[in-house]
């Protein structure tokens, strides 16, 4: 089976919901990246302690995927954003995009000149955009 490397760099997120607003405490955010929510493929960014609702990571996750997976609308990259709290984590939102869409978008942007930067809306449940993901991907 022919494989391809998928390298995703989670640069930052912008304008995420402030889930700590009631207590006026600092929002510390991290992200979990996986293929389809599969725990075996999960990578976790460090916690951003400074950016509040605009965290910055520059965190890279690398996956090896089958050549057919790149064309699949059923296999999805899942990025979930969480706020660190004393006793639990709070889900701030997520991004769920098919590998086919991701590769199509990047190949159209980069035109063979390396990785390109893209933005995707971050959703929370069925709500409209609750912020924006900024990243680079497939190499």
C-alpha positions as CSV (number, residue, x, y, z in Angstrom):
1,X,0.0,0.0,0.0
2,X,1.3,3.4,-1.0
3,X,1.4,5.9,1.8
4,X,1.7,9.7,2.2
5,X,2.9,11.8,5.1
6,X,0.4,14.3,6.5
7,X,2.1,17.0,8.5
8,X,-0.2,19.5,10.2
9,X,1.0,22.5,12.1
10,X,-1.5,24.0,14.5
11,X,-0.3,27.7,14.5
12,X,-3.0,29.4,16.5
13,X,-6.7,29.9,17.1
14,X,-8.4,33.3,17.3
15,X,-11.5,34.7,19.1
16,X,-12.4,31.5,20.9
17,X,-15.2,31.6,23.4
18,X,-14.2,32.8,26.8
19,X,-15.6,30.0,29.0
20,X,-14.0,31.5,32.1
21,X,-15.7,34.9,31.8
22,X,-18.0,34.4,34.8
23,X,-15.0,34.0,37.1
24,X,-12.8,36.5,35.3
25,X,-9.9,34.0,35.4
26,X,-7.3,33.4,32.7
27,X,-8.2,31.1,29.8
28,X,-5.5,28.5,29.3
29,X,-6.1,26.6,26.0
30,X,-4.7,23.4,24.5
31,X,-5.8,21.4,21.5
32,X,-6.1,17.7,20.7
33,X,-5.5,16.6,17.1
34,X,-6.6,13.2,15.8
35,X,-7.8,11.4,12.7
36,X,-11.5,10.8,13.2
37,X,-11.2,11.1,17.0
38,X,-9.2,7.9,17.1
39,X,-7.2,8.0,20.4
40,X,-4.3,6.1,18.9
41,X,-3.8,9.0,16.5
42,X,-4.2,11.7,19.1
43,X,-1.6,14.4,19.6
44,X,-2.0,17.1,22.3
45,X,-0.5,20.6,22.1
46,X,1.1,22.3,25.1
47,X,-1.2,24.6,27.1
48,X,-1.0,28.2,26.0
49,X,-1.0,30.2,29.2
50,X,-0.6,33.7,27.7
51,X,-2.9,34.0,24.6
52,X,-6.3,33.7,26.4
53,X,-8.9,33.4,23.7
54,X,-6.2,33.8,21.0
55,X,-3.8,30.9,21.8
56,X,-0.6,30.2,19.8
57,X,1.1,26.8,19.6
58,X,3.1,26.3,16.4
59,X,2.6,22.6,17.2
60,X,3.2,20.0,14.5
61,X,1.6,16.6,14.3
62,X,2.7,14.1,11.6
63,X,0.6,11.1,10.4
64,X,1.2,8.5,7.7
65,X,-1.9,7.9,5.7
66,X,-2.8,5.6,2.8
67,X,-2.9,7.2,-0.6
68,X,-6.6,6.4,-0.8
69,X,-7.2,8.2,2.5
70,X,-6.1,11.4,1.0
71,X,-9.1,11.2,-1.4
72,X,-11.6,10.2,1.3
73,X,-14.4,12.5,2.5
74,X,-15.1,10.0,5.3
75,X,-11.7,10.2,7.0
76,X,-11.5,13.5,8.9
77,X,-9.0,15.5,10.8
78,X,-10.5,16.4,14.2
79,X,-9.1,19.3,16.2
80,X,-10.7,19.9,19.6
81,X,-10.0,23.0,21.7
82,X,-10.1,22.8,25.5
83,X,-9.8,25.2,28.4
84,X,-7.8,23.9,31.4
85,X,-9.6,24.2,34.7
86,X,-8.7,23.1,38.2
87,X,-10.9,19.9,38.2
88,X,-11.8,19.4,34.6
89,X,-11.3,20.4,31.0
90,X,-14.0,22.4,29.2
91,X,-14.5,21.9,25.5
92,X,-14.4,25.3,23.7
93,X,-15.0,24.1,20.2
94,X,-13.8,21.9,17.4
95,X,-12.9,21.7,13.7
96,X,-13.7,18.6,11.7
97,X,-12.5,18.5,8.1
98,X,-12.2,15.6,5.6
99,X,-8.7,14.7,4.4
100,X,-9.9,15.1,0.8
101,X,-11.0,18.7,1.4
102,X,-7.8,19.4,3.3
103,X,-5.5,18.1,0.6
104,X,-7.5,19.7,-2.1
105,X,-7.4,23.1,-0.4
106,X,-3.7,22.9,0.3
107,X,-2.8,21.7,-3.2
108,X,-4.7,24.6,-4.6
109,X,-3.0,27.1,-2.3
110,X,0.6,25.9,-2.3
111,X,0.9,25.1,-6.0
112,X,4.0,23.0,-5.3
113,X,5.7,25.7,-3.3
114,X,5.6,23.9,0.1
115,X,3.0,24.2,2.8
116,X,0.3,26.9,2.7
117,X,-1.5,28.6,5.6
118,X,-5.3,28.2,5.9
119,X,-8.0,29.3,8.3
120,X,-11.1,27.2,9.3
121,X,-14.0,28.2,11.5
122,X,-14.1,26.6,15.0
123,X,-17.6,25.3,15.9
124,X,-19.2,24.6,19.3
125,X,-22.0,22.2,18.9
126,X,-24.4,23.4,16.2
127,X,-23.5,27.0,16.8
128,X,-22.0,29.2,14.2
129,X,-18.3,29.9,14.2
130,X,-16.9,30.4,17.7
131,X,-13.4,31.4,16.5
132,X,-11.0,30.5,13.9
133,X,-8.2,28.0,13.5
134,X,-5.0,29.0,11.7
135,X,-2.7,26.3,10.5
136,X,-0.4,24.8,7.9
137,X,-0.8,21.4,6.4
138,X,-0.2,18.7,4.2
139,X,3.3,18.7,3.2
